[in-house]
Structures are given as structure tokens and as C-alpha cells.
Amino acid sequence: MDRFDFEFGDDYVDLGKKLGAFTIGHCLVWHQQVPDWVFEDEGGDLVGKNELLSRMGDHIAAVAGRYKGRIDGWDVVNEAFNEDGSFRESKWYNVAGKDFIKVAFRKAHEVDPEAELYYNDYNVWKASKRKGILELAKEMKAEGIRVDAIGMQGHYMLGSPTLEDIEQGIIEISEAGFKVVITELDVDVLPRPSSAQGADLNINFANSPEYNPFVNGISPEAKVKLAQRYADLFQLFQKHKDKISRVTLWGLHDGKSWLNNFPVRGRTNYPLLFDRELKLKEDVFEKLREVSEQ
């Protein structure tokens, strides 16, 4: 409660500087992985709105302030909406309402005025969810709060969502006056329960052969589909490159992907551009080369 551990963050930011990379900070405010004491007083009761916003502001000042001038953009608030476009009833929201989002963006801009600021969420391809996000983003913009882009998390599967749904999201975000950033891109090649779309970490299922069919290697059919899925996605992104400022993948190689444990724990997944031996997936890259040459 009384100290920050910046070792990993320092190493990450230093690597970005060494590589000359556009470095993203993820994320300043989220409903997951926040200890209960952030929201509670000494008696274990929820603190008031002003106290909670003060604590949140102190956190943003400490983290964003430490890396001022070295982080190019921040995912300021992450996953604050439900699928129907309503606000997720997190402890942040239950105590402070939507003001926690506005205050977070104001504070981040105050601490580092040069950094780009993003709202980030999964399933933004869904019209209902996107409507809620854009209504708030436009409200904040009208109030003079800096919001540079909407992050469309790219946690996709081989067959869904449709390219048409993703494209509609890109177009509507741009028409609303915001840049699009494609974030957290990966492609789940494994079957999953129908109720587990997107990236809600509150949803998880036990492992079973039904949901883990490629323990000893991805099938030839799925391998072909993965390459084509990436090609189709990047062809779409290239079509709308005037609206999209960046595309970021979610992980370096298959062995370290979060999709080995979501939404079914202990699986063997193949969602990224590098395999478990850190080798390029040549079939995927050949497809992407074809897209780049079009």
C-alpha cells in the first residue's frame, strides 16, 4: 500500500527507447487486478467519491509522471462498458459514476500533456457497445477533455466477428471524430464456449478435449485459416489506413499468449505471428506480403 514497484515498467520503457519504438502504456485505470484496499477505508467500507478519485489521481500522477515524455500514448481507461452500451458496474463506477473516466483522462493529460490518450475496450465491433462508448467519448470531447482515439481490441476468432462488423466500427469511430487504434490483436484458433466472446476475464471454463484439440500441433486446416484470417484483417486495416493510427499485437509468441488460458485454462493455442520456438509463421507472413503488395 505504501510503495510502487517500477522495475518492470522501467525495463519496458527503456527497451522502447532503445528500439526507437512508439511506446504505449497499458493501462492507468481498469476494474481488474485492483486490490480491495484501493476502494476501502480502514474499516473495510467503501470510501466516498472524492476520496476514491483522489486515490486514482495519485496513482495516475505517480505512474504517468514517472514516464512523462517517454510514453507516447496511454490506454487511460480500459473496459468500462457492458455489451449493451451501459456502464460496467465496477467499484470505480459504483462509487464515482462515469466521472471516474472523465477525471482519469483529465489527470493523465495534466500529468503528461504531450501523450496521446485512448479509451480501450473489447467487442467494439458490436454496435450496442460502441454506441455507449462513443456517446461518452463525444461528451468528454465537448467538455474539453482530450481523447485521441478509441482502442478496438482485436481479440478475434477464425470465423468471427465478421469483417463487415469490424469495418463498421472503424468507420463510425472515425465519423465521430476519433482515430482508431487496433489493440491487443490475436486470433484464437481453438473452439470456445458460445458465451465467451471478447476478453472478459470474469469468464473462464475448465479444460477439456473439446476445447483443446491441438495439443500436439495446429491442424493443417486451421493453419490455412489462420493465415487467411490475418490477411483479411490486414487488408481491411490497409483499406482504412487513413482512419487507423496503429495496429498492436497482443503478445510476442504463441507460448506466452494469454489465450492459452482464456477462456479455457491450460490450452495449447496458436494465435500470433511467431510460434513457440520464436520462428516466423511463414505461411502467415506470405499472405501478409501479398496484402502489402496490393
JOBEL-V218522 format. One record per residue. N is the residue number from 1. RES is the residue in three letters. BURIAL is I if it has 24 or more other C-alpha atoms within 12 Angstrom, else O. Layout:
n = [N | N]
res = [RES | RES]
burial = [BURIAL | BURIAL]
This chain:
n = [1 | 2 | 3 | 4 | 5 | 6 | 7 | 8 | 9 | 10 | 11 | 12 | 13 | 14 | 15 | 16 | 17 | 18 | 19 | 20 | 21 | 22 | 23 | 24 | 25 | 26 | 27 | 28 | 29 | 30 | 31 | 32 | 33 | 34 | 35 | 36 | 37 | 38 | 39 | 40 | 41 | 42 | 43 | 44 | 45 | 46 | 47 | 48 | 49 | 50 | 51 | 52 | 53 | 54 | 55 | 56 | 57 | 58 | 59 | 60 | 61 | 62 | 63 | 64 | 65 | 66 | 67 | 68 | 69 | 70 | 71 | 72 | 73 | 74 | 75 | 76 | 77 | 78 | 79 | 80 | 81 | 82 | 83 | 84 | 85 | 86 | 87 | 88 | 89 | 90 | 91 | 92 | 93 | 94 | 95 | 96 | 97 | 98 | 99 | 100 | 101 | 102 | 103 | 104 | 105 | 106 | 107 | 108 | 109 | 110 | 111 | 112 | 113 | 114 | 115 | 116 | 117 | 118 | 119 | 120 | 121 | 122 | 123 | 124 | 125 | 126 | 127 | 128 | 129 | 130 | 131 | 132 | 133 | 134 | 135 | 136 | 137 | 138 | 139 | 140 | 141 | 142 | 143 | 144 | 145 | 146 | 147 | 148 | 149 | 150 | 151 | 152 | 153 | 154 | 155 | 156 | 157 | 158 | 159 | 160 | 161 | 162 | 163 | 164 | 165 | 166 | 167 | 168 | 169 | 170 | 171 | 172 | 173 | 174 | 175 | 176 | 177 | 178 | 179 | 180 | 181 | 182 | 183 | 184 | 185 | 186 | 187 | 188 | 189 | 190 | 191 | 192 | 193 | 194 | 195 | 196 | 197 | 198 | 199 | 200 | 201 | 202 | 203 | 204 | 205 | 206 | 207 | 208 | 209 | 210 | 211 | 212 | 213 | 214 | 215 | 216 | 217 | 218 | 219 | 220 | 221 | 222 | 223 | 224 | 225 | 226 | 227 | 228 | 229 | 230 | 231 | 232 | 233 | 234 | 235 | 236 | 237 | 238 | 239 | 240 | 241 | 242 | 243 | 244 | 245 | 246 | 247 | 248 | 249 | 250 | 251 | 252 | 253 | 254 | 255 | 256 | 257 | 258 | 259 | 260 | 261 | 262 | 263 | 264 | 265 | 266 | 267 | 268 | 269 | 270 | 271 | 272 | 273 | 274 | 275 | 276 | 277 | 278 | 279 | 280 | 281 | 282 | 283 | 284 | 285 | 286 | 287 | 288 | 289 | 290 | 291 | 292 | 293 | 294]
res = [MET | ASP | ARG | PHE | ASP | PHE | GLU | PHE | GLY | ASP | ASP | TYR | VAL | ASP | LEU | GLY | LYS | LYS | LEU | GLY | ALA | PHE | THR | ILE | GLY | HIS | CYS | LEU | VAL | TRP | HIS | GLN | GLN | VAL | PRO | ASP | TRP | VAL | PHE | GLU | ASP | GLU | GLY | GLY | ASP | LEU | VAL | GLY | LYS | ASN | GLU | LEU | LEU | SER | ARG | MET | GLY | ASP | HIS | ILE | ALA | ALA | VAL | ALA | GLY | ARG | TYR | LYS | GLY | ARG | ILE | ASP | GLY | TRP | ASP | VAL | VAL | ASN | GLU | ALA | PHE | ASN | GLU | ASP | GLY | SER | PHE | ARG | GLU | SER | LYS | TRP | TYR | ASN | VAL | ALA | GLY | LYS | ASP | PHE | ILE | LYS | VAL | ALA | PHE | ARG | LYS | ALA | HIS | GLU | VAL | ASP | PRO | GLU | ALA | GLU | LEU | TYR | TYR | ASN | ASP | TYR | ASN | VAL | TRP | LYS | ALA | SER | LYS | ARG | LYS | GLY | ILE | LEU | GLU | LEU | ALA | LYS | GLU | MET | LYS | ALA | GLU | GLY | ILE | ARG | VAL | ASP | ALA | ILE | GLY | MET | GLN | GLY | HIS | TYR | MET | LEU | GLY | SER | PRO | THR | LEU | GLU | ASP | ILE | GLU | GLN | GLY | ILE | ILE | GLU | ILE | SER | GLU | ALA | GLY | PHE | LYS | VAL | VAL | ILE | THR | GLU | LEU | ASP | VAL | ASP | VAL | LEU | PRO | ARG | PRO | SER | SER | ALA | GLN | GLY | ALA | ASP | LEU | ASN | ILE | ASN | PHE | ALA | ASN | SER | PRO | GLU | TYR | ASN | PRO | PHE | VAL | ASN | GLY | ILE | SER | PRO | GLU | ALA | LYS | VAL | LYS | LEU | ALA | GLN | ARG | TYR | ALA | ASP | LEU | PHE | GLN | LEU | PHE | GLN | LYS | HIS | LYS | ASP | LYS | ILE | SER | ARG | VAL | THR | LEU | TRP | GLY | LEU | HIS | ASP | GLY | LYS | SER | TRP | LEU | ASN | ASN | PHE | PRO | VAL | ARG | GLY | ARG | THR | ASN | TYR | PRO | LEU | LEU | PHE | ASP | ARG | GLU | LEU | LYS | LEU | LYS | GLU | ASP | VAL | PHE | GLU | LYS | LEU | ARG | GLU | VAL | SER | GLU | GLN]
burial = [O | O | O | O | O | O | O | O | O | O | O | O | I | O | O | O | O | O | O | O | O | I | I | I | I | I | I | I | I | I | I | O | O | O | O | O | O | I | I | O | O | O | O | O | O | O | I | O | O | O | O | I | I | O | I | I | I | I | I | I | I | O | I | I | I | I | I | I | O | I | I | I | I | I | I | I | I | I | I | I | I | I | I | O | I | O | I | I | O | I | I | I | I | O | O | I | O | I | I | I | I | I | I | I | I | I | I | I | I | O | I | I | O | O | I | I | I | I | I | I | I | I | I | I | I | I | I | O | I | I | I | I | I | I | I | I | I | I | O | I | O | O | O | O | I | I | I | I | I | I | I | I | I | I | I | I | I | I | O | I | I | O | I | O | O | I | I | I | I | I | I | I | I | I | O | I | O | I | I | I | I | I | I | I | I | I | I | I | I | I | I | I | O | O | O | O | I | I | I | I | O | O | O | O | O | O | O | O | O | O | I | I | O | I | O | O | O | I | O | O | O | I | I | O | I | I | I | I | I | I | I | I | I | I | O | I | I | I | O | I | O | O | I | I | I | I | I | I | I | I | I | I | I | I | I | O | I | I | I | I | I | I | I | I | O | I | I | I | I | I | I | I | I | I | I | O | O | O | O | O | I | O | I | I | I | O | I | I | O | O | O | O | O | O]
